[in-house]
Amino acid sequence: MGAVSPRFSGFAVVAACLLASGCASLREHAPDSLAALIDRSAPPVRVAGLDYSEITALGVHGSCDTLAQTLEQKRTLPRRELEGSLLPSCQAEVEAALARERESARLDELIEQAWQALLARRERERQAEERRMLEAELQRRQLQQQQQQKQSEQQAASRESRRQDWQQRLVTAAIHGALAELEVPDRPLAFSAGQISERSLSNFLACVELAYPNRGYKISRDGRKLVVIAEKAALPRGRMPIEARFTEHDEYWLLTYLKVAEITAATAQDRFILAQNLVAQSCYGEDGLL
């Protein structure tokens, strides 16, 4: 046979006593005792949708512990006590704990949203600051380029102005008139036979004049021989003569002698070096010719 429920067992005992002739006392109180035995109930397995292990995990005790122990021990409780006190109290405590959990979860979500919003705002601010820095750097570079371009244009204009001034001074040098009086043809200058430079005779002498202004020329021509002496040229050691001698060839003038103050260039190589030193100050920076 199957197990007999406590309620049915109590009912059976009461019924047996009532039928027995020796149960006068029980018979007198049978209605109340029977009602008490019948009006009992076991606690529910779940309260507010949770079993008792889940309720304990919520931190709820008190009446819920009483219900859990009663259920575990397979006992019953008076229905009035169960439904009128213990069960409502346990359910209220469970619902309050669930409400606290929901509120805590809601607050956690709000905090997380606020944190993510803060991170997003900081990222936007970082990106904005980085963009401002990039824009400032771009503007700085553009300004620098504009300044460099302006400076380059000013330098180019200054060079062009100096070049034009130099060209004017070169063209109006006194040597041109002195050579023209003797009808000296203006041919390229050479420092050794056959090795012709890009600089002409008059250009070389004019460059020397611009570098070391003199107080007049003494020029003589004898056939193909030409002697040019710049008198009292403004040399670093004072005013001294510069003497150059040339030999005319069909296509060029060959420099055969060059003396500056007390310095005489004896070889073609020495004359080349000394001649370059003479014109370097006035002409190399302008035309770059040898």
Solvent accessible surface area in square Angstrom, and as a share of the most:
residue,aa,sasa,rsa
1,M,235,1.05
2,G,63,0.61
3,A,113,0.88
4,V,79,0.46
5,S,56,0.36
6,P,94,0.59
7,R,100,0.36
8,F,122,0.51
9,S,46,0.30
10,G,12,0.11
11,F,93,0.39
12,A,45,0.35
13,V,92,0.53
14,V,6,0.03
15,A,34,0.26
16,A,60,0.46
17,C,30,0.18
18,L,59,0.29
19,L,158,0.78
20,A,44,0.34
21,S,107,0.69
22,G,73,0.70
23,C,28,0.17
24,A,53,0.41
25,S,74,0.48
26,L,50,0.25
27,R,104,0.38
28,E,130,0.58
29,H,109,0.49
30,A,6,0.05
31,P,95,0.60
32,D,110,0.57
33,S,42,0.27
34,L,41,0.21
35,A,58,0.45
36,A,62,0.48
37,L,68,0.34
38,I,69,0.35
39,D,65,0.34
40,R,82,0.30
41,S,27,0.17
42,A,53,0.41
43,P,6,0.03
44,P,46,0.29
45,V,101,0.58
46,R,125,0.46
47,V,4,0.02
48,A,39,0.30
49,G,50,0.48
50,L,36,0.18
51,D,42,0.22
52,Y,25,0.09
53,S,81,0.52
54,E,72,0.32
55,I,2,0.01
56,T,70,0.41
57,A,90,0.69
58,L,35,0.17
59,G,50,0.48
60,V,7,0.04
61,H,96,0.43
62,G,50,0.48
63,S,16,0.10
64,C,2,0.01
65,D,45,0.23
66,T,53,0.31
67,L,0,0.00
68,A,27,0.21
69,Q,101,0.45
70,T,1,0.00
71,L,52,0.26
72,E,140,0.63
73,Q,107,0.47
74,K,176,0.75
75,R,112,0.41
76,T,32,0.18
77,L,17,0.08
78,P,47,0.30
79,R,84,0.31
80,R,205,0.75
81,E,77,0.35
82,L,6,0.03
83,E,88,0.39
84,G,60,0.58
85,S,61,0.39
86,L,23,0.11
87,L,41,0.20
88,P,63,0.40
89,S,44,0.28
90,C,0,0.00
91,Q,70,0.31
92,A,58,0.45
93,E,66,0.30
94,V,0,0.00
95,E,82,0.37
96,A,44,0.34
97,A,3,0.02
98,L,42,0.21
99,A,45,0.35
100,R,148,0.54
101,E,94,0.42
102,R,152,0.56
103,E,72,0.32
104,S,54,0.35
105,A,60,0.46
106,R,119,0.43
107,L,82,0.41
108,D,84,0.44
109,E,100,0.45
110,L,81,0.40
111,I,115,0.58
112,E,86,0.39
113,Q,95,0.42
114,A,62,0.48
115,W,117,0.41
116,Q,89,0.39
117,A,53,0.41
118,L,43,0.22
119,L,67,0.34
120,A,43,0.33
121,R,109,0.40
122,R,130,0.47
123,E,70,0.31
124,R,143,0.52
125,E,95,0.43
126,R,121,0.44
127,Q,95,0.42
128,A,41,0.31
129,E,77,0.35
130,E,83,0.37
131,R,165,0.60
132,R,133,0.49
133,M,124,0.56
134,L,114,0.57
135,E,77,0.35
136,A,57,0.44
137,E,60,0.27
138,L,99,0.49
139,Q,120,0.53
140,R,123,0.45
141,R,132,0.48
142,Q,84,0.37
143,L,97,0.48
144,Q,77,0.34
145,Q,114,0.51
146,Q,114,0.50
147,Q,103,0.46
148,Q,94,0.42
149,Q,111,0.50
150,K,124,0.52
151,Q,99,0.44
152,S,61,0.39
153,E,99,0.44
154,Q,103,0.46
155,Q,84,0.37
156,A,45,0.35
157,A,62,0.48
158,S,50,0.32
159,R,125,0.46
160,E,67,0.30
161,S,66,0.43
162,R,124,0.45
163,R,94,0.34
164,Q,100,0.44
165,D,76,0.39
166,W,17,0.06
167,Q,66,0.29
168,Q,111,0.49
169,R,116,0.42
170,L,13,0.06
171,V,100,0.57
172,T,86,0.50
173,A,9,0.07
174,A,65,0.51
175,I,0,0.00
176,H,58,0.26
177,G,42,0.40
178,A,23,0.18
179,L,9,0.05
180,A,69,0.54
181,E,146,0.65
182,L,70,0.35
183,E,142,0.64
184,V,15,0.09
185,P,44,0.28
186,D,87,0.45
187,R,66,0.24
188,P,54,0.34
189,L,1,0.00
190,A,0,0.00
191,F,17,0.07
192,S,35,0.22
193,A,76,0.59
194,G,57,0.54
195,Q,131,0.58
196,I,76,0.39
197,S,19,0.12
198,E,130,0.58
199,R,3,0.01
200,S,29,0.19
201,L,0,0.00
202,S,12,0.07
203,N,27,0.14
204,F,3,0.01
205,L,12,0.06
206,A,0,0.00
207,C,0,0.00
208,V,10,0.05
209,E,24,0.11
210,L,27,0.14
211,A,11,0.08
212,Y,29,0.11
213,P,69,0.43
214,N,30,0.15
215,R,159,0.58
216,G,30,0.29
217,Y,45,0.17
218,K,118,0.50
219,I,32,0.16
220,S,61,0.40
221,R,89,0.32
222,D,112,0.58
223,G,57,0.55
224,R,123,0.45
225,K,112,0.47
226,L,1,0.00
227,V,39,0.23
228,V,4,0.02
229,I,38,0.19
230,A,7,0.05
231,E,62,0.28
232,K,113,0.48
233,A,0,0.00
234,A,36,0.28
235,L,18,0.09
236,P,125,0.78
237,R,167,0.61
238,G,32,0.31
239,R,105,0.38
240,M,47,0.21
241,P,68,0.43
242,I,9,0.04
243,E,30,0.13
244,A,3,0.02
245,R,99,0.36
246,F,2,0.01
247,T,23,0.13
248,E,16,0.07
249,H,61,0.27
250,D,112,0.58
251,E,120,0.54
252,Y,23,0.09
253,W,0,0.00
254,L,28,0.14
255,L,0,0.00
256,T,53,0.31
257,Y,50,0.19
258,L,1,0.00
259,K,70,0.30
260,V,12,0.07
261,A,15,0.12
262,E,127,0.57
263,I,104,0.53
264,T,68,0.39
265,A,7,0.05
266,A,82,0.63
267,T,72,0.42
268,A,35,0.27
269,Q,128,0.57
270,D,63,0.33
271,R,33,0.12
272,F,71,0.30
273,I,86,0.44
274,L,27,0.14
275,A,0,0.00
276,Q,21,0.09
277,N,89,0.46
278,L,8,0.04
279,V,1,0.01
280,A,41,0.32
281,Q,135,0.60
282,S,19,0.12
283,C,0,0.00
284,Y,63,0.24
285,G,76,0.73
286,E,55,0.25
287,D,45,0.23
288,G,54,0.52
289,L,46,0.23
290,L,99,0.49
